[in-house]
Amino acid sequence: MLVDLIEAFKKPWFDCSVRCFAAALFYTIYKLENKPSSSFSIALKYIRHVVSSGNSRGHRIHSPFIYQFVRKVLFNDDRIAAPIEVRKFYRKLREDKSVLNIKDFGAGSRITDAHVRTVSSIARHSSITRCQGDFLYRLCLWYKPSRVVEFGTGLGISTAFISSGAENANITTIEGSPEKHHFASANVPSGAAGSIEFLMGHFDDHFGEVLESLENRTMVFLDGDHTYESTMKRTSQILEANDFEEMMVVMDDIYWSEGMEKAWKELVKSVEGAFFIDLFHFGIIFMRKDISSQYFRLRLI
């Protein structure tokens, strides 16, 4: 916390009044952020993230790889938008009032823990946003993964955005809830990708075969079980099994709970040979054989 404050003060746009406000803000966040996670405490953590993150459009970033990531993916210099069929699919689900009886093995929603929910409620409160979907689309379009594994299909919203960008990848997505699995496999746009394998069951039921299927330039998207133990176990095993030139792991909601935040911070400290990108909503680990570990805190806009 103190390091974040000092670094923020060094920025040229911090005049005296802004610094006083920032000091009060950081102190408030410091007092509240260690309490049990809630929507309010997460909002405070997001404010801290915005104040202390870099937003220089790639300036002062020395790694060519991360510079291209910032320009092409984060700031979308080429003004790339996800395909219209994916955007229509996203809008349709947000208005869909049909009801699903959910058996959820994951974190679910902060808004409700009801088992009978409308598709609209799930899409609005337990799925990625349109902005985050567009980001995942651009990320896949830029990175060009040869293999994609998604833990947590949900309604298929993230699956649709990812698969549209990863056009030539073999994609496997796993969902524990039978209702969500059947809904996604039946409704994800057919033009989203050429090859999507929808698997149903607990993540551990398929984890062994997933590890064996990893290949160079694999993208793993973790968006299903937001607990410390499961996150550390699966992420560590995936990274330890990596004997390739490069791999990417995207963790959703790294500040969703104390466990997720703890897991993210421990991975940053313990994993070597990786670029760590903290976007608040996503934590991205780029594993590459030719690099020393670096950490970047950036804003997803």
ABEGO torsion letter per residue (X at the ends): XAAAAAAAAABAABBAAAAAAAAAAAAAAAAAAABBBBAAAAAAAAAAAAAABBBAGGBGBABAAAAAAAAAAAAGAAGBBBBAAAAAAAAAAAABABBBBBBBABAEBAABABABBBAAAAAAAABBBAAAAAAAAAAAAAAGBABBBBBGAEAGAAAAAAAAABAABBBBBBBABAAAAAAAAAABBAAABABBBBBBEBAAAAAAAAAAABBBGBBBBBAABABAAAAAAAAAAAAAABABABBBBBBBGAAABAAAAAAAAAAAAABBGBBBBBAGABBBBBBBAABBBBBBBBBBX
